[in-house]
Amino acid sequence: MDTALLFDLDGTLVDTEDTHFEAFREVFAGHGIELDRPAYTARIMGYPSQSIAASFLPHLSPADGMTLMALKEEIYRGRVATAAPTAGTHELLDFADRQGVKYALVTNAPMANAIAVLDAVGLRQRFSAVISADDLPHSKPHPLPYLTGLAALGATAARSIAFEDARSGARSAVAARIPMVGVTSTLDAASLFDLGAAIAVRDFADPAVLELLKRQLRL
């Protein structure tokens, strides 16, 4: 089977953006930075820790910046116990299982975060692979994370589907030439279409998601 489903994590597979936002606000406040939603959406969502630290904490050394990012992630992981998967997730994965389609997580989040969230929502054992920013020399928006996900599952880009909600992730999926489903948890449909989305949906319960997968499988 050369078809695969490749899911972003935060804001796509699980709605954890409020938890991330509050954790960032808490650690940045100690450095006199008052983080607001527009700055969070434009400069943090979907970006790796190194670029976030460089953007917001240029007065710190790279090592000190990453120490602060590690504190933020520790705070975040302590608050994900109540997370829930996006509506329609289990049904979509069940259909994929019946068709023999594998699926992977492709995220800029640290591996520890990815595992904590998957455990919290009861999905860890279902995913064939977890591709984290920790593992690669390039993060989203570079195409490498998605290309690595395809390679891990033995899938081809044209027959697979990526699921994304943020600019950096959408650009990564499109650069990897994977048809992309935009989830409107962060950006509106028009913005996602501008980024190259094949369809834009609120969640995975939208019938358009299953129809796209059936087309990819040529059912």
MDTraj code that builds the backbone (N, CA, C; nanometers):
import mdtraj as md
import numpy as np

residues = "MET ASP THR ALA LEU LEU PHE ASP LEU ASP GLY THR LEU VAL ASP THR GLU ASP THR HIS PHE GLU ALA PHE ARG GLU VAL PHE ALA GLY HIS GLY ILE GLU LEU ASP ARG PRO ALA TYR THR ALA ARG ILE MET GLY TYR PRO SER GLN SER ILE ALA ALA SER PHE LEU PRO HIS LEU SER PRO ALA ASP GLY MET THR LEU MET ALA LEU LYS GLU GLU ILE TYR ARG GLY ARG VAL ALA THR ALA ALA PRO THR ALA GLY THR HIS GLU LEU LEU ASP PHE ALA ASP ARG GLN GLY VAL LYS TYR ALA LEU VAL THR ASN ALA PRO MET ALA ASN ALA ILE ALA VAL LEU ASP ALA VAL GLY LEU ARG GLN ARG PHE SER ALA VAL ILE SER ALA ASP ASP LEU PRO HIS SER LYS PRO HIS PRO LEU PRO TYR LEU THR GLY LEU ALA ALA LEU GLY ALA THR ALA ALA ARG SER ILE ALA PHE GLU ASP ALA ARG SER GLY ALA ARG SER ALA VAL ALA ALA ARG ILE PRO MET VAL GLY VAL THR SER THR LEU ASP ALA ALA SER LEU PHE ASP LEU GLY ALA ALA ILE ALA VAL ARG ASP PHE ALA ASP PRO ALA VAL LEU GLU LEU LEU LYS ARG GLN LEU ARG LEU".split()
xyz = np.array([
    [0.0844, -0.1195, 0.0000],
    [0.0000, 0.0000, 0.0000],
    [0.0882, 0.1249, 0.0000],
    [0.0761, 0.2070, -0.1043],
    [0.1609, 0.3262, -0.1125],
    [0.0883, 0.4529, -0.0698],
    [-0.0298, 0.4363, -0.0093],
    [-0.1041, 0.5500, 0.0464],
    [-0.0796, 0.5586, 0.1963],
    [-0.0608, 0.6804, 0.2482],
    [-0.0410, 0.7007, 0.3913],
    [-0.1123, 0.8278, 0.4352],
    [-0.1476, 0.8329, 0.5608],
    [-0.2021, 0.9530, 0.6231],
    [-0.0960, 1.0082, 0.7175],
    [-0.0641, 1.1359, 0.7020],
    [0.0401, 1.2002, 0.7816],
    [-0.0207, 1.3175, 0.8563],
    [-0.0233, 1.3092, 0.9870],
    [-0.0928, 1.4064, 1.0703],
    [0.0030, 1.4982, 1.1447],
    [-0.0217, 1.6268, 1.1362],
    [0.0365, 1.7200, 1.2317],
    [-0.0281, 1.6938, 1.3677],
    [0.0322, 1.7428, 1.4733],
    [-0.0197, 1.7167, 1.6082],
    [-0.1052, 1.8316, 1.6603],
    [-0.0417, 1.9371, 1.7078],
    [-0.1130, 2.0450, 1.7769],
    [-0.2007, 2.1242, 1.6813],
    [-0.3285, 2.1352, 1.7154],
    [-0.4229, 2.2090, 1.6335],
    [-0.4797, 2.1278, 1.5197],
    [-0.4254, 2.0084, 1.4979],
    [-0.4723, 1.9226, 1.3891],
    [-0.5293, 1.7928, 1.4452],
    [-0.4424, 1.7069, 1.4956],
    [-0.4893, 1.5818, 1.5556],
    [-0.5529, 1.6070, 1.6914],
    [-0.5005, 1.7038, 1.7637],
    [-0.5493, 1.7374, 1.8985],
    [-0.5508, 1.8892, 1.9133],
    [-0.6550, 1.9419, 1.9765],
    [-0.6647, 2.0862, 1.9981],
    [-0.5954, 2.1224, 2.1287],
    [-0.4662, 2.1525, 2.1197],
    [-0.3867, 2.1839, 2.2380],
    [-0.3302, 2.3253, 2.2336],
    [-0.3760, 2.4065, 2.1376],
    [-0.3141, 2.5375, 2.1192],
    [-0.3336, 2.6297, 2.2396],
    [-0.4496, 2.6245, 2.3054],
    [-0.4681, 2.7079, 2.4246],
    [-0.3678, 2.6705, 2.5337],
    [-0.3405, 2.5407, 2.5462],
    [-0.2450, 2.4937, 2.6475],
    [-0.1046, 2.5437, 2.6150],
    [-0.0665, 2.5357, 2.4871],
    [0.0638, 2.5889, 2.4459],
    [0.0718, 2.7393, 2.4715],
    [-0.0321, 2.8107, 2.4319],
    [-0.0333, 2.9564, 2.4448],
    [-0.0131, 2.9984, 2.5899],
    [-0.0855, 2.9369, 2.6806],
    [-0.0739, 2.9747, 2.8219],
    [0.0627, 2.9392, 2.8782],
    [0.1213, 2.8282, 2.8343],
    [0.2552, 2.7911, 2.8821],
    [0.3594, 2.8907, 2.8324],
    [0.3486, 2.9319, 2.7054],
    [0.4403, 3.0336, 2.6530],
    [0.4226, 3.1660, 2.7260],
    [0.2993, 3.2072, 2.7481],
    [0.2749, 3.3339, 2.8189],
    [0.3401, 3.3320, 2.9560],
    [0.3314, 3.2184, 3.0232],
    [0.3860, 3.2078, 3.1588],
    [0.5378, 3.2234, 3.1590],
    [0.6069, 3.1540, 3.0697],
    [0.7534, 3.1611, 3.0724],
    [0.8038, 3.2933, 3.0149],
    [0.7348, 3.3486, 2.9160],
    [0.7778, 3.4761, 2.8586],
    [0.7556, 3.5920, 2.9543],
    [0.6518, 3.5840, 3.0374],
    [0.6230, 3.6924, 3.1313],
    [0.7410, 3.7164, 3.2249],
    [0.8124, 3.6106, 3.2586],
    [0.9294, 3.6243, 3.3445],
    [1.0433, 3.7004, 3.2793],
    [1.0343, 3.7233, 3.1495],
    [1.1360, 3.7991, 3.0765],
    [1.0784, 3.9287, 3.0198],
    [0.9655, 3.9711, 3.0774],
    [0.9061, 4.0984, 3.0391],
    [0.8378, 4.0984, 2.9040],
    [0.8056, 3.9802, 2.8523],
    [0.7404, 3.9691, 2.7214],
    [0.5937, 3.9371, 2.7419],
    [0.5070, 4.0238, 2.6908],
    [0.3634, 4.0009, 2.7015],
    [0.3141, 3.9431, 2.5683],
    [0.2957, 3.8132, 2.5651],
    [0.2586, 3.7434, 2.4422],
    [0.1085, 3.7564, 2.4172],
    [0.0726, 3.7932, 2.2946],
    [-0.0695, 3.7977, 2.2578],
    [-0.0970, 3.6946, 2.1494],
    [-0.2237, 3.6750, 2.1192],
    [-0.2642, 3.5730, 2.0235],
    [-0.2089, 3.5967, 1.8824],
    [-0.2152, 3.7196, 1.8297],
    [-0.1607, 3.7386, 1.6944],
    [-0.0133, 3.6999, 1.6848],
    [0.0661, 3.7381, 1.7845],
    [0.2087, 3.7030, 1.7819],
    [0.2273, 3.5521, 1.7955],
    [0.1461, 3.4902, 1.8789],
    [0.1538, 3.3455, 1.8956],
    [0.1241, 3.2738, 1.7640],
    [0.0163, 3.3171, 1.6965],
    [-0.0234, 3.2534, 1.5715],
    [0.0808, 3.2736, 1.4620],
    [0.1335, 3.3953, 1.4522],
    [0.2250, 3.4283, 1.3421],
    [0.3674, 3.3788, 1.3647],
    [0.4133, 3.3762, 1.4898],
    [0.5558, 3.3538, 1.5143],
    [0.5896, 3.2293, 1.5950],
    [0.4863, 3.1600, 1.6447],
    [0.5118, 3.0426, 1.7273],
    [0.4470, 2.9168, 1.6707],
    [0.3208, 2.9250, 1.6328],
    [0.2484, 2.8049, 1.5922],
    [0.3170, 2.7346, 1.4754],
    [0.3513, 2.6084, 1.4971],
    [0.4108, 2.5279, 1.3926],
    [0.5603, 2.5415, 1.3781],
    [0.6228, 2.6320, 1.4541],
    [0.7665, 2.6541, 1.4406],
    [0.8442, 2.5779, 1.5482],
    [0.9673, 2.5357, 1.5191],
    [1.0466, 2.4625, 1.6177],
    [1.0976, 2.5547, 1.7277],
    [1.1374, 2.4933, 1.8375],
    [1.1785, 2.5694, 1.9561],
    [1.2957, 2.6628, 1.9277],
    [1.3909, 2.6184, 1.8460],
    [1.5087, 2.7012, 1.8206],
    [1.4708, 2.8350, 1.7572],
    [1.3806, 2.8325, 1.6593],
    [1.3427, 2.9571, 1.5925],
    [1.2578, 3.0444, 1.6832],
    [1.1761, 2.9829, 1.7692],
    [1.0945, 3.0601, 1.8639],
    [1.1851, 3.1326, 1.9628],
    [1.2833, 3.0619, 2.0165],
    [1.3760, 3.1239, 2.1117],
    [1.4526, 3.2378, 2.0466],
    [1.4985, 3.2176, 1.9235],
    [1.5737, 3.3225, 1.8543],
    [1.4866, 3.4439, 1.8263],
    [1.3584, 3.4221, 1.7976],
    [1.2673, 3.5308, 1.7639],
    [1.2295, 3.6145, 1.8860],
    [1.1996, 3.5484, 1.9968],
    [1.1469, 3.6190, 2.1133],
    [1.2516, 3.6472, 2.2198],
    [1.3618, 3.5736, 2.2202],
    [1.4588, 3.5847, 2.3292],
    [1.5998, 3.6096, 2.2749],
    [1.6156, 3.7075, 2.1859],
    [1.7487, 3.7306, 2.1269],
    [1.8510, 3.7779, 2.2297],
    [1.8042, 3.8259, 2.3461],
    [1.8964, 3.8715, 2.4494],
    [1.9600, 3.7559, 2.5250],
    [1.9095, 3.6339, 2.5048],
    [1.9658, 3.5160, 2.5706],
    [2.0598, 3.4428, 2.4770],
    [2.1535, 3.3705, 2.5341],
    [2.2379, 3.2835, 2.4530],
    [2.1501, 3.1709, 2.3978],
    [2.1912, 3.1077, 2.2883],
    [2.1118, 2.9951, 2.2368],
    [2.0874, 2.8878, 2.3413],
    [2.1868, 2.8598, 2.4245],
    [2.1702, 2.7566, 2.5276],
    [2.0669, 2.7988, 2.6311],
    [2.0737, 2.9260, 2.6753],
    [1.9762, 2.9736, 2.7741],
    [1.8364, 2.9807, 2.7141],
    [1.8282, 3.0182, 2.5857],
    [1.6993, 3.0207, 2.5194],
    [1.6358, 2.8835, 2.5151],
    [1.7145, 2.7810, 2.4863],
    [1.6608, 2.6457, 2.4808],
    [1.6272, 2.5916, 2.6196],
    [1.6995, 2.6396, 2.7206],
    [1.6629, 2.6014, 2.8580],
    [1.5243, 2.6536, 2.8921],
    [1.4958, 2.7770, 2.8502],
    [1.3633, 2.8338, 2.8750],
    [1.2566, 2.7600, 2.7946],
    [1.2893, 2.7221, 2.6710],
    [1.1945, 2.6447, 2.5906],
    [1.1653, 2.5096, 2.6554],
    [1.2680, 2.4487, 2.7153],
    [1.2486, 2.3209, 2.7832],
    [1.1548, 2.3369, 2.9030],
    [1.1664, 2.4501, 2.9753],
    [1.0764, 2.4783, 3.0864],
    [0.9334, 2.4921, 3.0364],
    [0.9178, 2.5644, 2.9251],
    [0.7833, 2.5791, 2.8666],
    [0.7240, 2.4430, 2.8348],
    [0.8029, 2.3538, 2.7739],
    [0.7517, 2.2228, 2.7355],
    [0.7160, 2.1398, 2.8584],
    [0.7927, 2.1548, 2.9642],
    [0.7617, 2.0828, 3.0884],
    [0.6274, 2.1288, 3.1441],
    [0.6050, 2.2602, 3.1428],
    [0.4762, 2.3143, 3.1880],
    [0.3633, 2.2605, 3.1006],
    [0.3851, 2.2619, 2.9697],
    [0.2832, 2.2144, 2.8755],
    [0.2489, 2.0674, 2.9008],
    [0.3500, 1.9826, 2.9131],
    [0.3235, 1.8390, 2.9321],
    [0.2471, 1.8112, 3.0602],
    [0.2639, 1.8979, 3.1575],
    [0.1899, 1.8801, 3.2819],
    [0.0430, 1.9159, 3.2722],
    [0.0017, 1.9678, 3.1554],
    [-0.1366, 2.0156, 3.1413],
    [-0.2148, 1.9469, 3.0297],
    [-0.1593, 1.8414, 2.9694],
    [-0.2252, 1.7804, 2.8537],
    [-0.3134, 1.6615, 2.8893],
    [-0.3270, 1.6323, 3.0169],
    [-0.4027, 1.5135, 3.0563],
    [-0.5480, 1.5190, 3.0107],
    [-0.6026, 1.6380, 2.9944],
    [-0.7433, 1.6503, 2.9563],
    [-0.7622, 1.6689, 2.8052],
    [-0.6567, 1.6536, 2.7274],
    [-0.6666, 1.6714, 2.5824],
    [-0.7560, 1.5644, 2.5210],
    [-0.8140, 1.5967, 2.4063],
    [-0.8996, 1.5020, 2.3347],
    [-0.8686, 1.5110, 2.1858],
    [-0.8805, 1.3995, 2.1134],
    [-0.8546, 1.4042, 1.9693],
    [-0.9622, 1.4828, 1.8958],
    [-0.9267, 1.5356, 1.7811],
    [-1.0203, 1.6077, 1.6957],
    [-1.1370, 1.5174, 1.6586],
    [-1.2562, 1.5743, 1.6499],
    [-1.3751, 1.4972, 1.6146],
    [-1.3537, 1.4213, 1.4846],
    [-1.3939, 1.2949, 1.4844],
    [-1.3808, 1.2119, 1.3658],
    [-1.2503, 1.1369, 1.3543],
    [-1.1575, 1.1577, 1.4492],
    [-1.0264, 1.0930, 1.4405],
    [-1.0377, 0.9413, 1.4415],
    [-1.1084, 0.8868, 1.5388],
    [-1.1156, 0.7411, 1.5514],
    [-1.1833, 0.6787, 1.4303],
    [-1.2870, 0.7429, 1.3815],
    [-1.3574, 0.6892, 1.2650],
    [-1.2677, 0.6886, 1.1411],
    [-1.1901, 0.7968, 1.1230],
    [-1.0984, 0.8040, 1.0092],
    [-0.9899, 0.6977, 1.0197],
    [-0.9339, 0.6814, 1.1382],
    [-0.8287, 0.5810, 1.1559],
    [-0.8845, 0.4397, 1.1409],
    [-1.0071, 0.4184, 1.1879],
    [-1.0699, 0.2867, 1.1708],
    [-1.0861, 0.2537, 1.0228],
    [-1.1289, 0.3519, 0.9439],
    [-1.1432, 0.3301, 0.8002],
    [-1.0075, 0.2999, 0.7379],
    [-0.9065, 0.3766, 0.7769],
    [-0.7723, 0.3529, 0.7250],
    [-0.7254, 0.2111, 0.7585],
    [-0.7519, 0.1663, 0.8802],
    [-0.7130, 0.0315, 0.9196],
    [-0.7810, -0.0736, 0.8320],
    [-0.9081, -0.0546, 0.8058],
    [-0.9808, -0.1513, 0.7236],
    [-0.9257, -0.1578, 0.5816],
    [-0.8730, -0.0461, 0.5340],
    [-0.8188, -0.0414, 0.3986],
    [-0.6695, -0.0723, 0.3923],
    [-0.6087, -0.0970, 0.5063],
    [-0.4660, -0.1264, 0.5090],
    [-0.3773, -0.0048, 0.4898],
    [-0.4303, 0.1145, 0.5247],
    [-0.3549, 0.2393, 0.5105],
    [-0.2835, 0.2698, 0.6425],
    [-0.1538, 0.2896, 0.6364],
    [-0.0786, 0.3244, 0.7565],
    [-0.0840, 0.4755, 0.7794],
    [-0.0542, 0.5169, 0.9021],
    [-0.0546, 0.6591, 0.9331],
    [0.0546, 0.6910, 1.0346],
    [0.1043, 0.8137, 1.0235],
    [0.2147, 0.8590, 1.1085],
    [0.1871, 0.9996, 1.1582],
    [0.2525, 1.0336, 1.2665],
    [0.2505, 1.1695, 1.3189],
    [0.3754, 1.2412, 1.2697],
    [0.3586, 1.3622, 1.2183],
    [0.4717, 1.4419, 1.1696],
    [0.4613, 1.5785, 1.2362],
    [0.5495, 1.6070, 1.3307],
    [0.5334, 1.7262, 1.4132],
    [0.6657, 1.7977, 1.4369],
    [0.6569, 1.9282, 1.4568],
    [0.7725, 2.0066, 1.5003],
    [0.7891, 2.0013, 1.6514],
    [0.6969, 1.9384, 1.7197],
    [0.7044, 1.9296, 1.8657],
    [0.8154, 1.8352, 1.9088],
    [0.8724, 1.8560, 2.0275],
    [0.9681, 1.7589, 2.0807],
    [0.9031, 1.6217, 2.0935],
    [0.9831, 1.5176, 2.0823],
    [0.9298, 1.3818, 2.0918],
    [0.8574, 1.3591, 2.2246],
    [0.9103, 1.4133, 2.3329],
    [0.8460, 1.3950, 2.4631],
    [0.7045, 1.4520, 2.4630],
    [0.6846, 1.5660, 2.3970],
    [0.5505, 1.6239, 2.3864],
    [0.4588, 1.5342, 2.3050],
    [0.5093, 1.4879, 2.1902],
    [0.4277, 1.4041, 2.1024],
    [0.3810, 1.2788, 2.1760],
    [0.4714, 1.2135, 2.2472],
    [0.4350, 1.0918, 2.3192],
    [0.3368, 1.1236, 2.4316],
    [0.3584, 1.2343, 2.5043],
    [0.2681, 1.2713, 2.6134],
    [0.1271, 1.2953, 2.5627],
    [0.1142, 1.3641, 2.4489],
    [-0.0182, 1.3929, 2.3950],
    [-0.0834, 1.2657, 2.3416],
    [-0.0090, 1.1844, 2.2662],
    [-0.0661, 1.0594, 2.2150],
    [-0.1117, 0.9693, 2.3290],
    [-0.0346, 0.9631, 2.4364],
    [-0.0755, 0.8848, 2.5536],
    [-0.2028, 0.9429, 2.6149],
    [-0.2097, 1.0760, 2.6237],
    [-0.3247, 1.1409, 2.6866],
    [-0.4534, 1.1133, 2.6113],
    [-0.4460, 1.1036, 2.4794],
    [-0.5673, 1.0826, 2.3988],
    [-0.5839, 0.9363, 2.3569],
    [-0.4976, 0.8486, 2.4072],
    [-0.5127, 0.7056, 2.3816],
    [-0.4824, 0.6631, 2.2400],
    [-0.3913, 0.7331, 2.1710],
    [-0.3629, 0.7022, 2.0310],
    [-0.2216, 0.6514, 2.0060],
    [-0.1406, 0.6441, 2.1085],
    [0.0017, 0.6135, 2.0860],
    [0.0219, 0.4809, 2.0134],
    [-0.0522, 0.3779, 2.0516],
    [-0.0307, 0.2463, 1.9927],
    [-0.0838, 0.2353, 1.8507],
    [-0.1636, 0.3324, 1.8068],
    [-0.2229, 0.3229, 1.6736],
    [-0.1290, 0.3717, 1.5636],
    [-0.0351, 0.4590, 1.5967],
    [0.0483, 0.5197, 1.4942],
    [0.1707, 0.4340, 1.4632],
    [0.1940, 0.4134, 1.3339],
    [0.3069, 0.3316, 1.2908],
    [0.4404, 0.4013, 1.3107],
    [0.4390, 0.5355, 1.3090],
    [0.5634, 0.6114, 1.3241],
    [0.5318, 0.7487, 1.3809],
    [0.6267, 0.8029, 1.4532],
    [0.6189, 0.9401, 1.5034],
    [0.7461, 1.0113, 1.4582],
    [0.7288, 1.1133, 1.3736],
    [0.8410, 1.1913, 1.3222],
    [0.8422, 1.3238, 1.3963],
    [0.9460, 1.3479, 1.4722],
    [0.9565, 1.4673, 1.5555],
    [1.0706, 1.5567, 1.5085],
    [1.0581, 1.6844, 1.5413],
    [1.1654, 1.7795, 1.5115],
    [1.2963, 1.7387, 1.5787],
    [1.2874, 1.6622, 1.6865],
    [1.4086, 1.6159, 1.7552],
    [1.4946, 1.5282, 1.6658],
    [1.4311, 1.4620, 1.5678],
    [1.4999, 1.3583, 1.4919],
    [1.5701, 1.4082, 1.3664],
    [1.5436, 1.5324, 1.3241],
    [1.5808, 1.5748, 1.1897],
    [1.6643, 1.7029, 1.1901],
    [1.7479, 1.7216, 1.0882],
    [1.8250, 1.8457, 1.0787],
    [1.7423, 1.9648, 1.0316],
    [1.6259, 1.9390, 0.9722],
    [1.5389, 2.0459, 0.9241],
    [1.3968, 2.0209, 0.9723],
    [1.3322, 2.1270, 1.0204],
    [1.1940, 2.1190, 1.0670],
    [1.1012, 2.1814, 0.9635],
    [0.9713, 2.1662, 0.9834],
    [0.8755, 2.2400, 0.9012],
    [0.9063, 2.3896, 0.9157],
    [0.9014, 2.4669, 0.8081],
    [0.8377, 2.4435, 0.6778],
    [0.9216, 2.3691, 0.5747],
    [1.0402, 2.3211, 0.6103],
    [1.1175, 2.2388, 0.5179],
    [1.0385, 2.1100, 0.4896],
    [1.0471, 2.0550, 0.3698],
    [0.9705, 1.9326, 0.3387],
    [1.0241, 1.8059, 0.4042],
    [1.1449, 1.8102, 0.4622],
    [1.2063, 1.6893, 0.5150],
    [1.1177, 1.6120, 0.6134],
    [1.0480, 1.6771, 0.7101],
    [0.9656, 1.5980, 0.8011],
    [0.8632, 1.5116, 0.7288],
    [0.7950, 1.5690, 0.6299],
    [0.6950, 1.4902, 0.5588],
    [0.7580, 1.3864, 0.4676],
    [0.8698, 1.4176, 0.4057],
    [0.9389, 1.3188, 0.3250],
    [0.9862, 1.2022, 0.4115],
    [1.0274, 1.2321, 0.5338],
    [1.0688, 1.1268, 0.6271],
    [0.9505, 1.0404, 0.6658],
    [0.8339, 1.1029, 0.6869],
    [0.7133, 1.0264, 0.7175],
    [0.6748, 0.9327, 0.6049],
    [0.6819, 0.9814, 0.4809],
    [0.6526, 0.8961, 0.3656],
    [0.7481, 0.7773, 0.3615],
    [0.8768, 0.8043, 0.3805],
    [0.9768, 0.6980, 0.3749],
    [0.9536, 0.5940, 0.4844],
    [0.9154, 0.6398, 0.6031],
    [0.8928, 0.5475, 0.7149],
    [0.7779, 0.4515, 0.6872],
    [0.6794, 0.4976, 0.6095],
    [0.5620, 0.4140, 0.5811],
    [0.5672, 0.3500, 0.4428],
    [0.6720, 0.3770, 0.3667],
    [0.6823, 0.3210, 0.2332],
    [0.5761, 0.3734, 0.1386],
    [0.5389, 0.5000, 0.1534],
    [0.4300, 0.5600, 0.0766],
    [0.4829, 0.6589, -0.0260],
    [0.3987, 0.6931, -0.1226],
    [0.4318, 0.7933, -0.2228],
    [0.3530, 0.9209, -0.1953],
    [0.4129, 1.0332, -0.2280],
    [0.3518, 1.1620, -0.1973],
    [0.2175, 1.1794, -0.2668],
    [0.2102, 1.1503, -0.3943],
    [0.0892, 1.1785, -0.4717],
    [-0.0307, 1.0970, -0.4254],
    [-0.0067, 0.9802, -0.3644],
    [-0.1161, 0.8936, -0.3203],
    [-0.1484, 0.9119, -0.1727],
    [-0.0767, 0.9985, -0.1027],
    [-0.0948, 1.0153, 0.0416],
    [-0.1686, 1.1445, 0.0738],
    [-0.1941, 1.1689, 0.2024],
    [-0.2630, 1.2889, 0.2475],
    [-0.1931, 1.3407, 0.3733],
    [-0.1685, 1.4705, 0.3772],
    [-0.1178, 1.5368, 0.4972],
    [-0.2293, 1.6199, 0.5591],
    [-0.2307, 1.6285, 0.6895],
    [-0.3310, 1.7055, 0.7622],
    [-0.2602, 1.8137, 0.8420],
    [-0.2953, 1.9398, 0.8167],
    [-0.2239, 2.0524, 0.8780],
    [-0.3193, 2.1656, 0.9141],
    [-0.2757, 2.2488, 1.0098],
    [-0.3557, 2.3647, 1.0482],
    [-0.2778, 2.4954, 1.0428],
    [-0.1452, 2.4903, 1.0361],
    [-0.0628, 2.6112, 1.0484],
    [0.0197, 2.6345, 0.9221],
    [0.0698, 2.7556, 0.9086],
    [0.1424, 2.7938, 0.7872],
    [0.2679, 2.7100, 0.7649],
    [0.3491, 2.6951, 0.8664],
    [0.4755, 2.6242, 0.8463],
    [0.4503, 2.4793, 0.8064],
    [0.3535, 2.4158, 0.8685],
    [0.3234, 2.2773, 0.8357],
    [0.2641, 2.2623, 0.6973],
    [0.1736, 2.3542, 0.6611],
    [0.1148, 2.3498, 0.5269],
    [0.2228, 2.3652, 0.4209],
    [0.3154, 2.4570, 0.4442],
    [0.4238, 2.4769, 0.3472],
    [0.5125, 2.3537, 0.3382],
    [0.5330, 2.2866, 0.4485],
    [0.6131, 2.1648, 0.4487],
    [0.5461, 2.0558, 0.3660],
    [0.4170, 2.0352, 0.3884],
    [0.3437, 1.9310, 0.3160],
    [0.3385, 1.9605, 0.1667],
    [0.3099, 2.0857, 0.1318],
    [0.3013, 2.1231, -0.0094],
    [0.4381, 2.1097, -0.0764],
    [0.5447, 2.1494, -0.0069],
    [0.6790, 2.1360, -0.0623],
    [0.7160, 1.9899, -0.0851],
    [0.6589, 1.9004, -0.0031],
    [0.6809, 1.7567, -0.0210],
    [0.5879, 1.6979, -0.1262],
    [0.5017, 1.7826, -0.1853],
    [0.4089, 1.7438, -0.2924],
    [0.3042, 1.6437, -0.2460],
    [0.2606, 1.6588, -0.1207],
    [0.1568, 1.5728, -0.0655],
    [0.0250, 1.6496, -0.0649],
    [-0.0839, 1.5948, -0.1191],
    [-0.2142, 1.6602, -0.1076],
    [-0.2449, 1.6881, 0.0393],
    [-0.2895, 1.8107, 0.0673],
    [-0.3015, 1.8542, 0.2061],
    [-0.4450, 1.8915, 0.2421],
    [-0.4912, 1.8402, 0.3548],
    [-0.6186, 1.8778, 0.4143],
    [-0.5904, 1.9851, 0.5181],
    [-0.6506, 2.1020, 0.5010],
    [-0.6353, 2.2088, 0.5976],
    [-0.7431, 2.2015, 0.7034],
    [-0.7028, 2.2039, 0.8300],
    [-0.7966, 2.2015, 0.9428],
    [-0.8086, 2.3438, 0.9960],
    [-0.9306, 2.3950, 1.0019],
    [-0.9537, 2.5372, 1.0300],
    [-0.9546, 2.5708, 1.1788],
    [-0.8705, 2.5039, 1.2566],
    [-0.8620, 2.5349, 1.3997],
    [-0.7838, 2.6630, 1.4244],
    [-0.6990, 2.7007, 1.3282],
    [-0.6121, 2.8166, 1.3448],
    [-0.6340, 2.9200, 1.2355],
    [-0.6278, 2.8761, 1.1114],
    [-0.6449, 2.9624, 0.9961],
    [-0.7815, 2.9378, 0.9324],
    [-0.8330, 3.0388, 0.8639],
    [-0.9610, 3.0186, 0.7956],
    [-0.9386, 2.9424, 0.6655],
    [-1.0496, 2.9002, 0.6052],
    [-1.0412, 2.8176, 0.4856],
    [-0.9687, 2.8889, 0.3726],
    [-0.9963, 3.0178, 0.3551],
    [-0.9325, 3.0921, 0.2464],
    [-0.7813, 3.0924, 0.2614],
    [-0.7323, 3.1109, 0.3833],
    [-0.5877, 3.1113, 0.4074],
    [-0.5274, 2.9743, 0.3785],
    [-0.5986, 2.8698, 0.4175],
    [-0.5491, 2.7347, 0.3934],
    [-0.5460, 2.7025, 0.2438],
    [-0.6483, 2.7475, 0.1713],
    [-0.6470, 2.7271, 0.0264],
    [-0.5308, 2.8043, -0.0373],
    [-0.5042, 2.9236, 0.0123],
    [-0.3916, 3.0013, -0.0395],
    [-0.2585, 2.9294, -0.0170],
    [-0.2519, 2.8520, 0.0912],
    [-0.1311, 2.7767, 0.1226],
    [-0.1217, 2.6460, 0.0449],
    [-0.2277, 2.6117, -0.0268],
    [-0.2228, 2.4926, -0.1108],
    [-0.3092, 2.3770, -0.0682],
    [-0.4011, 2.3979, 0.0266],
    [-0.4880, 2.2897, 0.0719],
    [-0.5776, 2.2395, -0.0404],
    [-0.5954, 2.1075, -0.0461],
    [-0.6895, 2.0486, -0.1410],
    [-0.8322, 2.0698, -0.0940],
    [-0.8541, 2.0559, 0.0359],
    [-0.9828, 2.0845, 0.0992],
    [-0.9540, 2.1488, 0.2337],
    [-1.0529, 2.2168, 0.2887],
    [-1.0421, 2.2755, 0.4226],
    [-1.1638, 2.2320, 0.5029],
    [-1.1408, 2.1798, 0.6230],
    [-1.2482, 2.1241, 0.7047],
    [-1.2317, 2.1681, 0.8493],
    [-1.3410, 2.1630, 0.9211],
    [-1.3354, 2.1938, 1.0641],
    [-1.2739, 2.0793, 1.1426],
    [-1.3067, 1.9552, 1.1031],
    [-1.2554, 1.8371, 1.1718],
    [-1.2647, 1.7177, 1.0781],
    [-1.2249, 1.6018, 1.1265],
    [-1.2181, 1.4830, 1.0421],
    [-1.3542, 1.4167, 1.0222],
    [-1.4572, 1.4652, 1.0911],
    [-1.5920, 1.4130, 1.0693],
    [-1.6535, 1.4673, 0.9408],
    [-1.5922, 1.5688, 0.8817],
    [-1.6427, 1.6228, 0.7562],
    [-1.6342, 1.5145, 0.6481],
    [-1.7442, 1.4855, 0.5787],
    [-1.7428, 1.3797, 0.4765],
    [-1.6390, 1.4025, 0.3672],
    [-1.5974, 1.5269, 0.3460],
    [-1.4991, 1.5556, 0.2412],
    [-1.3662, 1.4860, 0.2683],
    [-1.3329, 1.4622, 0.3948],
    [-1.2066, 1.3953, 0.4282],
    [-1.2085, 1.2512, 0.3785],
    [-1.3162, 1.1806, 0.4098],
    [-1.3268, 1.0411, 0.3671],
    [-1.3352, 1.0304, 0.2151],
    [-1.4029, 1.1243, 0.1522],
    [-1.4116, 1.1217, 0.0062],
    [-1.2747, 1.1407, -0.0579],
    [-1.1944, 1.2305, -0.0017],
    [-1.0592, 1.2501, -0.0542],
    [-0.9765, 1.1236, -0.0372],
    [-0.9851, 1.0596, 0.0788],
    [-0.9101, 0.9369, 0.1013],
    [-0.9541, 0.8270, 0.0043],
    [-1.0842, 0.8166, -0.0200],
    [-1.1325, 0.7166, -0.1156],
    [-1.0780, 0.7435, -0.2558],
    [-1.0677, 0.8707, -0.2916],
    [-1.0099, 0.9027, -0.4226],
    [-0.8638, 0.8648, -0.4284],
    [-0.7924, 0.8907, -0.3200],
    [-0.6506, 0.8536, -0.3159],
    [-0.6327, 0.7019, -0.3260],
    [-0.7262, 0.6288, -0.2672],
    [-0.7228, 0.4826, -0.2737],
    [-0.7851, 0.4282, -0.4012],
    [-0.8452, 0.5195, -0.4780],
    [-0.9120, 0.4838, -0.6029],
    [-1.0244, 0.3846, -0.5799],
    [-1.1016, 0.4100, -0.4732],
    [-1.2168, 0.3262, -0.4431],
    [-1.3390, 0.3750, -0.5204],
])
top = md.Topology()
chain = top.add_chain()
for i, resn in enumerate(residues, 1):
    res = top.add_residue(resn, chain, resSeq=i)
    for name in ("N", "CA", "C"):
        top.add_atom(name, md.element.get_by_symbol(name[0]), res)
traj = md.Trajectory(xyz[None], top)
